[in-house]
Amino acid sequence: MQAALKEKSDVKNGRNTIDSSLSDNYANEIGRLLGTKYRKGDCDALIQQYINKNW
């Protein structure tokens, strides 16, 4: 929930676009789900199949 509030604040203050904020929230949700299921997994390796990282 706190991450969602940060994203809303970033959009309101012009630090992020709505599309970017939605993508960030999606990535956060996937990360939390995978982190719960694979507690000792490599985060980058786990998300590769779900998220196209542009950095």
Gaussian input, Z-matrix of N, CA and C with variables (Angstrom, degrees):
# hf/3-21g

backbone

0 1
 N
 C     1     B1
 C     2     B2     1     A1
 N     3     B3     2     A2     1     D1
 C     4     B4     3     A3     2     D2
 C     5     B5     4     A4     3     D3
 N     6     B6     5     A5     4     D4
 C     7     B7     6     A6     5     D5
 C     8     B8     7     A7     6     D6
 N     9     B9     8     A8     7     D7
 C    10    B10     9     A9     8     D8
 C    11    B11    10    A10     9     D9
 N    12    B12    11    A11    10    D10
 C    13    B13    12    A12    11    D11
 C    14    B14    13    A13    12    D12
 N    15    B15    14    A14    13    D13
 C    16    B16    15    A15    14    D14
 C    17    B17    16    A16    15    D15
 N    18    B18    17    A17    16    D16
 C    19    B19    18    A18    17    D17
 C    20    B20    19    A19    18    D18
 N    21    B21    20    A20    19    D19
 C    22    B22    21    A21    20    D20
 C    23    B23    22    A22    21    D21
 N    24    B24    23    A23    22    D22
 C    25    B25    24    A24    23    D23
 C    26    B26    25    A25    24    D24
 N    27    B27    26    A26    25    D25
 C    28    B28    27    A27    26    D26
 C    29    B29    28    A28    27    D27
 N    30    B30    29    A29    28    D28
 C    31    B31    30    A30    29    D29
 C    32    B32    31    A31    30    D30
 N    33    B33    32    A32    31    D31
 C    34    B34    33    A33    32    D32
 C    35    B35    34    A34    33    D33
 N    36    B36    35    A35    34    D34
 C    37    B37    36    A36    35    D35
 C    38    B38    37    A37    36    D36
 N    39    B39    38    A38    37    D37
 C    40    B40    39    A39    38    D38
 C    41    B41    40    A40    39    D39
 N    42    B42    41    A41    40    D40
 C    43    B43    42    A42    41    D41
 C    44    B44    43    A43    42    D42
 N    45    B45    44    A44    43    D43
 C    46    B46    45    A45    44    D44
 C    47    B47    46    A46    45    D45
 N    48    B48    47    A47    46    D46
 C    49    B49    48    A48    47    D47
 C    50    B50    49    A49    48    D48
 N    51    B51    50    A50    49    D49
 C    52    B52    51    A51    50    D50
 C    53    B53    52    A52    51    D51
 N    54    B54    53    A53    52    D52
 C    55    B55    54    A54    53    D53
 C    56    B56    55    A55    54    D54
 N    57    B57    56    A56    55    D55
 C    58    B58    57    A57    56    D56
 C    59    B59    58    A58    57    D57
 N    60    B60    59    A59    58    D58
 C    61    B61    60    A60    59    D59
 C    62    B62    61    A61    60    D60
 N    63    B63    62    A62    61    D61
 C    64    B64    63    A63    62    D62
 C    65    B65    64    A64    63    D63
 N    66    B66    65    A65    64    D64
 C    67    B67    66    A66    65    D65
 C    68    B68    67    A67    66    D66
 N    69    B69    68    A68    67    D67
 C    70    B70    69    A69    68    D68
 C    71    B71    70    A70    69    D69
 N    72    B72    71    A71    70    D70
 C    73    B73    72    A72    71    D71
 C    74    B74    73    A73    72    D72
 N    75    B75    74    A74    73    D73
 C    76    B76    75    A75    74    D74
 C    77    B77    76    A76    75    D75
 N    78    B78    77    A77    76    D76
 C    79    B79    78    A78    77    D77
 C    80    B80    79    A79    78    D78
 N    81    B81    80    A80    79    D79
 C    82    B82    81    A81    80    D80
 C    83    B83    82    A82    81    D81
 N    84    B84    83    A83    82    D82
 C    85    B85    84    A84    83    D83
 C    86    B86    85    A85    84    D84
 N    87    B87    86    A86    85    D85
 C    88    B88    87    A87    86    D86
 C    89    B89    88    A88    87    D87
 N    90    B90    89    A89    88    D88
 C    91    B91    90    A90    89    D89
 C    92    B92    91    A91    90    D90
 N    93    B93    92    A92    91    D91
 C    94    B94    93    A93    92    D92
 C    95    B95    94    A94    93    D93
 N    96    B96    95    A95    94    D94
 C    97    B97    96    A96    95    D95
 C    98    B98    97    A97    96    D96
 N    99    B99    98    A98    97    D97
 C   100   B100    99    A99    98    D98
 C   101   B101   100   A100    99    D99
 N   102   B102   101   A101   100   D100
 C   103   B103   102   A102   101   D101
 C   104   B104   103   A103   102   D102
 N   105   B105   104   A104   103   D103
 C   106   B106   105   A105   104   D104
 C   107   B107   106   A106   105   D105
 N   108   B108   107   A107   106   D106
 C   109   B109   108   A108   107   D107
 C   110   B110   109   A109   108   D108
 N   111   B111   110   A110   109   D109
 C   112   B112   111   A111   110   D110
 C   113   B113   112   A112   111   D111
 N   114   B114   113   A113   112   D112
 C   115   B115   114   A114   113   D113
 C   116   B116   115   A115   114   D114
 N   117   B117   116   A116   115   D115
 C   118   B118   117   A117   116   D116
 C   119   B119   118   A118   117   D117
 N   120   B120   119   A119   118   D118
 C   121   B121   120   A120   119   D119
 C   122   B122   121   A121   120   D120
 N   123   B123   122   A122   121   D121
 C   124   B124   123   A123   122   D122
 C   125   B125   124   A124   123   D123
 N   126   B126   125   A125   124   D124
 C   127   B127   126   A126   125   D125
 C   128   B128   127   A127   126   D126
 N   129   B129   128   A128   127   D127
 C   130   B130   129   A129   128   D128
 C   131   B131   130   A130   129   D129
 N   132   B132   131   A131   130   D130
 C   133   B133   132   A132   131   D131
 C   134   B134   133   A133   132   D132
 N   135   B135   134   A134   133   D133
 C   136   B136   135   A135   134   D134
 C   137   B137   136   A136   135   D135
 N   138   B138   137   A137   136   D136
 C   139   B139   138   A138   137   D137
 C   140   B140   139   A139   138   D138
 N   141   B141   140   A140   139   D139
 C   142   B142   141   A141   140   D140
 C   143   B143   142   A142   141   D141
 N   144   B144   143   A143   142   D142
 C   145   B145   144   A144   143   D143
 C   146   B146   145   A145   144   D144
 N   147   B147   146   A146   145   D145
 C   148   B148   147   A147   146   D146
 C   149   B149   148   A148   147   D147
 N   150   B150   149   A149   148   D148
 C   151   B151   150   A150   149   D149
 C   152   B152   151   A151   150   D150
 N   153   B153   152   A152   151   D151
 C   154   B154   153   A153   152   D152
 C   155   B155   154   A154   153   D153
 N   156   B156   155   A155   154   D154
 C   157   B157   156   A156   155   D155
 C   158   B158   157   A157   156   D156
 N   159   B159   158   A158   157   D157
 C   160   B160   159   A159   158   D158
 C   161   B161   160   A160   159   D159
 N   162   B162   161   A161   160   D160
 C   163   B163   162   A162   161   D161
 C   164   B164   163   A163   162   D162

   B1=1.4388
   B2=1.5295
   B3=1.3210
   B4=1.4582
   B5=1.5330
   B6=1.3432
   B7=1.4665
   B8=1.5255
   B9=1.3309
   B10=1.4626
   B11=1.5296
   B12=1.3134
   B13=1.4634
   B14=1.5216
   B15=1.3288
   B16=1.4625
   B17=1.5237
   B18=1.3297
   B19=1.4641
   B20=1.5291
   B21=1.3197
   B22=1.4662
   B23=1.5255
   B24=1.3229
   B25=1.4608
   B26=1.5232
   B27=1.3311
   B28=1.4684
   B29=1.5225
   B30=1.3279
   B31=1.4652
   B32=1.5267
   B33=1.3108
   B34=1.4703
   B35=1.5273
   B36=1.3334
   B37=1.4598
   B38=1.5250
   B39=1.3344
   B40=1.4507
   B41=1.5212
   B42=1.3203
   B43=1.4686
   B44=1.5217
   B45=1.3342
   B46=1.4566
   B47=1.5260
   B48=1.3334
   B49=1.4634
   B50=1.5261
   B51=1.3098
   B52=1.4650
   B53=1.5277
   B54=1.3451
   B55=1.4663
   B56=1.5230
   B57=1.3027
   B58=1.4541
   B59=1.5292
   B60=1.3088
   B61=1.4571
   B62=1.5269
   B63=1.3321
   B64=1.4726
   B65=1.5254
   B66=1.3257
   B67=1.4650
   B68=1.5263
   B69=1.3144
   B70=1.4692
   B71=1.5220
   B72=1.3385
   B73=1.4650
   B74=1.5272
   B75=1.3275
   B76=1.4633
   B77=1.5346
   B78=1.3112
   B79=1.4690
   B80=1.5309
   B81=1.3237
   B82=1.4626
   B83=1.5267
   B84=1.3220
   B85=1.4736
   B86=1.5233
   B87=1.3341
   B88=1.4645
   B89=1.5240
   B90=1.3201
   B91=1.4639
   B92=1.5148
   B93=1.3257
   B94=1.4696
   B95=1.5232
   B96=1.3320
   B97=1.4697
   B98=1.5288
   B99=1.3266
   B100=1.4637
   B101=1.5244
   B102=1.3220
   B103=1.4573
   B104=1.5134
   B105=1.3191
   B106=1.4690
   B107=1.5232
   B108=1.3185
   B109=1.4735
   B110=1.5275
   B111=1.3314
   B112=1.4673
   B113=1.5258
   B114=1.2949
   B115=1.4669
   B116=1.5260
   B117=1.3159
   B118=1.4698
   B119=1.5221
   B120=1.3263
   B121=1.4528
   B122=1.5220
   B123=1.3224
   B124=1.4597
   B125=1.5313
   B126=1.3052
   B127=1.4660
   B128=1.5298
   B129=1.3170
   B130=1.4719
   B131=1.5219
   B132=1.3080
   B133=1.4679
   B134=1.5267
   B135=1.3141
   B136=1.4607
   B137=1.5273
   B138=1.3272
   B139=1.4591
   B140=1.5241
   B141=1.3075
   B142=1.4626
   B143=1.5262
   B144=1.3233
   B145=1.4645
   B146=1.5308
   B147=1.3298
   B148=1.4545
   B149=1.5216
   B150=1.3208
   B151=1.4630
   B152=1.5198
   B153=1.3310
   B154=1.4537
   B155=1.5286
   B156=1.3171
   B157=1.4614
   B158=1.5254
   B159=1.3154
   B160=1.4589
   B161=1.5125
   B162=1.3355
   B163=1.4619
   B164=1.4698
   A1=110.91
   A2=116.84
   A3=120.51
   A4=111.03
   A5=117.06
   A6=120.32
   A7=110.66
   A8=117.49
   A9=121.10
   A10=110.46
   A11=116.93
   A12=120.09
   A13=111.37
   A14=116.65
   A15=120.23
   A16=110.30
   A17=116.15
   A18=119.90
   A19=110.77
   A20=117.84
   A21=120.99
   A22=110.48
   A23=115.74
   A24=120.32
   A25=110.88
   A26=117.10
   A27=120.71
   A28=111.62
   A29=117.62
   A30=120.68
   A31=109.73
   A32=116.15
   A33=120.93
   A34=111.52
   A35=116.30
   A36=120.88
   A37=113.75
   A38=117.43
   A39=121.53
   A40=114.99
   A41=117.76
   A42=120.41
   A43=112.44
   A44=116.37
   A45=120.93
   A46=108.71
   A47=116.56
   A48=120.47
   A49=108.84
   A50=116.56
   A51=120.41
   A52=109.89
   A53=117.31
   A54=120.25
   A55=111.76
   A56=116.38
   A57=120.85
   A58=110.55
   A59=116.44
   A60=121.25
   A61=110.90
   A62=116.56
   A63=120.04
   A64=110.71
   A65=116.61
   A66=120.75
   A67=111.01
   A68=116.53
   A69=120.76
   A70=111.19
   A71=116.37
   A72=119.81
   A73=111.34
   A74=116.68
   A75=120.80
   A76=110.12
   A77=116.11
   A78=120.38
   A79=110.71
   A80=116.68
   A81=120.21
   A82=111.17
   A83=116.29
   A84=120.43
   A85=110.97
   A86=116.42
   A87=120.55
   A88=110.02
   A89=116.57
   A90=120.69
   A91=112.87
   A92=116.67
   A93=119.80
   A94=111.17
   A95=116.60
   A96=120.02
   A97=111.67
   A98=116.13
   A99=119.76
   A100=111.27
   A101=116.90
   A102=120.61
   A103=112.28
   A104=116.46
   A105=120.79
   A106=110.56
   A107=116.03
   A108=120.36
   A109=112.19
   A110=117.22
   A111=122.01
   A112=109.15
   A113=116.54
   A114=121.63
   A115=113.84
   A116=118.60
   A117=120.77
   A118=112.05
   A119=117.24
   A120=121.08
   A121=112.72
   A122=116.06
   A123=123.66
   A124=107.67
   A125=117.00
   A126=122.20
   A127=111.83
   A128=118.10
   A129=120.39
   A130=111.71
   A131=116.88
   A132=120.40
   A133=111.03
   A134=117.09
   A135=121.06
   A136=112.56
   A137=118.19
   A138=119.52
   A139=113.80
   A140=118.78
   A141=121.21
   A142=112.67
   A143=117.57
   A144=119.39
   A145=112.98
   A146=117.67
   A147=121.33
   A148=113.93
   A149=116.60
   A150=119.95
   A151=110.42
   A152=116.31
   A153=122.01
   A154=107.81
   A155=115.99
   A156=119.68
   A157=109.74
   A158=115.86
   A159=120.76
   A160=113.39
   A161=118.51
   A162=122.00
   A163=111.20
   D1=-40.23
   D2=-179.28
   D3=-62.90
   D4=-37.56
   D5=178.78
   D6=-63.62
   D7=-38.41
   D8=179.32
   D9=-64.43
   D10=-38.76
   D11=178.15
   D12=-66.68
   D13=-37.77
   D14=177.25
   D15=-63.52
   D16=-42.57
   D17=179.54
   D18=-62.46
   D19=-42.64
   D20=178.23
   D21=-62.06
   D22=-41.38
   D23=178.51
   D24=-63.84
   D25=-41.46
   D26=179.40
   D27=-62.68
   D28=-38.83
   D29=178.26
   D30=-68.22
   D31=-44.86
   D32=-178.55
   D33=-61.00
   D34=-37.81
   D35=-177.92
   D36=-89.63
   D37=3.29
   D38=176.54
   D39=79.55
   D40=12.20
   D41=179.29
   D42=-85.94
   D43=-9.05
   D44=-176.80
   D45=-152.88
   D46=151.39
   D47=174.42
   D48=-88.59
   D49=165.59
   D50=178.32
   D51=-63.00
   D52=-44.62
   D53=179.64
   D54=-60.90
   D55=-43.53
   D56=179.60
   D57=-65.27
   D58=-39.07
   D59=179.09
   D60=-65.17
   D61=-42.60
   D62=177.55
   D63=-62.98
   D64=-40.65
   D65=177.53
   D66=-63.74
   D67=-41.32
   D68=178.00
   D69=-62.51
   D70=-43.36
   D71=179.20
   D72=-64.25
   D73=-38.81
   D74=177.37
   D75=-63.37
   D76=-45.74
   D77=179.03
   D78=-61.68
   D79=-40.19
   D80=177.89
   D81=-62.19
   D82=-42.72
   D83=-179.62
   D84=-63.67
   D85=-46.41
   D86=178.54
   D87=-61.54
   D88=-44.05
   D89=179.41
   D90=-60.35
   D91=-41.99
   D92=178.74
   D93=-65.36
   D94=-43.41
   D95=179.89
   D96=-63.38
   D97=-46.25
   D98=-179.89
   D99=-68.37
   D100=-36.86
   D101=178.30
   D102=-63.70
   D103=-34.12
   D104=177.75
   D105=-71.28
   D106=-40.30
   D107=-176.80
   D108=-77.02
   D109=-39.82
   D110=-176.32
   D111=-120.81
   D112=74.71
   D113=-173.26
   D114=-59.61
   D115=-28.60
   D116=-178.03
   D117=-107.42
   D118=14.39
   D119=-177.73
   D120=-80.92
   D121=164.14
   D122=175.63
   D123=-83.59
   D124=115.43
   D125=-174.77
   D126=-54.68
   D127=-49.89
   D128=-179.55
   D129=-58.93
   D130=-43.87
   D131=-179.63
   D132=-65.22
   D133=-38.61
   D134=-177.85
   D135=-67.51
   D136=-37.31
   D137=-174.89
   D138=-87.15
   D139=-12.06
   D140=-175.59
   D141=-53.80
   D142=-37.80
   D143=-177.86
   D144=-76.03
   D145=-13.03
   D146=-176.79
   D147=-107.97
   D148=-29.49
   D149=-170.62
   D150=-131.89
   D151=131.89
   D152=175.98
   D153=-88.88
   D154=104.13
   D155=-179.76
   D156=-79.65
   D157=131.45
   D158=-178.78
   D159=-102.24
   D160=18.06
   D161=179.85
   D162=-135.82

